Amino acid sequence: MIAPMLVRSFALLCVLVGPALARPPTELSSVPLKRSLTEELQQRARESRAKLKACYLRSPASKRGAPAVRIVLRVEVNAAGRVTRVEVNASRGGDRRLGECLRGVAAGWRVLPRDAPEAAELPLIFSAAGT
């Protein structure tokens, strides 16, 4: 008498649990990996390369014949991943117009949500040859 009852309980357990066990495991590639803010900003810069280049080409810095212009953007993002502030540090050859244009491009970037607000620096180098 106990044996048939045990078999029915086991069968019921298999029916209830079976579909959950039958699901394929989540593939590692479908799980988003958290990247550093610097890596995400580098990706946004690669995606915005044409806009960044246009900023340089419209600026007087591109017409001076300088071998290279080095700009460092300090980008702050909130926890939602929105850019809240962009500071421009033209350490070599930049000008105000170029800085304002680059700030405008970076202000539109979005990154993955963060645990808390973050900031990172992104160096950019422009040259007449490679821009």
C-alpha positions as CSV (number, residue, x, y, z in Angstrom):
1,M,0.0,0.0,0.0
2,I,2.8,2.4,0.8
3,A,4.7,1.5,-2.4
4,P,1.9,2.6,-4.8
5,M,1.4,5.8,-2.9
6,L,5.2,6.5,-3.0
7,V,5.3,5.9,-6.8
8,R,2.3,8.3,-7.3
9,S,4.0,11.0,-5.2
10,F,7.3,10.5,-7.1
11,A,5.4,10.7,-10.4
12,L,3.6,13.9,-9.3
13,L,7.0,15.4,-8.2
14,C,8.5,14.6,-11.7
15,V,5.5,16.3,-13.4
16,L,5.8,19.4,-11.3
17,V,9.6,19.7,-11.4
18,G,10.2,18.3,-14.9
19,P,9.6,21.4,-17.0
20,A,11.9,23.5,-14.8
21,L,14.7,20.9,-15.2
22,A,14.0,20.6,-19.0
23,R,14.9,24.2,-19.7
24,P,18.3,24.6,-21.3
25,P,20.8,26.4,-19.2
26,T,21.4,30.1,-19.9
27,E,24.3,30.4,-22.3
28,L,27.2,32.5,-21.1
29,S,27.1,34.7,-24.1
30,S,23.6,35.8,-23.4
31,V,24.5,37.1,-19.9
32,P,25.6,40.7,-20.1
33,L,29.1,41.2,-18.7
34,K,29.7,44.3,-16.7
35,R,32.4,46.4,-18.4
36,S,34.3,49.2,-16.8
37,L,33.2,52.7,-17.5
38,T,36.4,53.4,-19.4
39,E,35.8,50.5,-21.7
40,E,32.2,51.6,-22.3
41,L,33.4,55.2,-23.1
42,Q,36.0,53.9,-25.5
43,Q,33.2,52.0,-27.3
44,R,31.0,55.1,-27.4
45,A,34.0,57.0,-28.9
46,R,34.6,54.4,-31.5
47,E,30.8,54.5,-32.4
48,S,31.0,58.4,-32.6
49,R,34.3,58.5,-34.5
50,A,32.8,60.4,-37.4
51,K,31.3,63.0,-35.1
52,L,34.5,63.4,-33.1
53,K,36.5,63.8,-36.4
54,A,34.0,66.4,-37.6
55,C,34.6,68.4,-34.4
56,Y,38.3,68.4,-35.0
57,L,38.0,69.3,-38.7
58,R,35.8,72.2,-38.0
59,S,38.1,73.6,-35.3
60,P,41.0,76.0,-35.8
61,A,43.2,73.4,-34.2
62,S,43.1,71.3,-37.4
63,K,44.2,74.2,-39.5
64,R,47.3,75.1,-37.5
65,G,49.3,72.3,-38.9
66,A,50.0,70.9,-35.4
67,P,51.4,67.4,-35.5
68,A,48.7,66.1,-33.0
69,V,46.1,67.5,-30.7
70,R,45.6,65.6,-27.4
71,I,42.3,66.1,-25.5
72,V,41.3,64.3,-22.3
73,L,37.5,64.1,-21.6
74,R,36.5,63.5,-18.0
75,V,33.0,62.0,-18.2
76,E,30.7,61.6,-15.3
77,V,27.7,59.3,-15.5
78,N,24.8,58.8,-13.0
79,A,23.6,55.4,-11.9
80,A,21.2,55.2,-14.8
81,G,24.1,55.4,-17.2
82,R,23.4,58.9,-18.5
83,V,26.2,61.4,-18.9
84,T,25.8,64.2,-16.3
85,R,29.0,66.2,-16.9
86,V,31.9,66.4,-19.4
87,E,35.1,68.3,-18.6
88,V,37.6,68.9,-21.4
89,N,41.3,69.1,-20.7
90,A,43.2,70.2,-23.8
91,S,46.7,69.2,-22.8
92,R,48.2,69.8,-26.3
93,G,46.9,72.0,-29.1
94,G,43.2,72.1,-28.4
95,D,40.9,75.1,-28.5
96,R,37.6,76.2,-26.9
97,R,35.6,75.5,-30.1
98,L,36.9,71.9,-30.3
99,G,36.3,71.3,-26.6
100,E,32.7,72.5,-26.8
101,C,32.0,70.3,-29.8
102,L,33.5,67.2,-28.2
103,R,31.6,68.0,-25.0
104,G,28.4,68.1,-27.0
105,V,29.1,64.7,-28.6
106,A,30.0,63.0,-25.3
107,A,27.0,64.5,-23.5
108,G,24.7,62.4,-25.7
109,W,26.4,59.1,-24.8
110,R,24.7,56.4,-22.7
111,V,26.3,53.5,-20.9
112,L,24.9,50.5,-19.0
113,P,23.5,51.4,-15.6
114,R,26.0,51.5,-12.8
115,D,25.8,50.6,-9.1
116,A,26.5,54.3,-8.3
117,P,27.6,57.4,-10.2
118,E,31.1,57.1,-11.7
119,A,33.6,59.2,-13.6
120,A,36.4,58.2,-16.0
121,E,38.9,59.9,-18.3
122,L,39.0,59.3,-22.0
123,P,42.1,60.5,-23.9
124,L,41.5,61.5,-27.5
125,I,44.3,62.2,-30.0
126,F,43.6,64.0,-33.3
127,S,46.1,64.5,-36.1
128,A,45.9,65.8,-39.7
129,A,47.2,62.4,-40.9
130,G,45.0,60.0,-39.0
131,T,42.5,62.1,-37.1
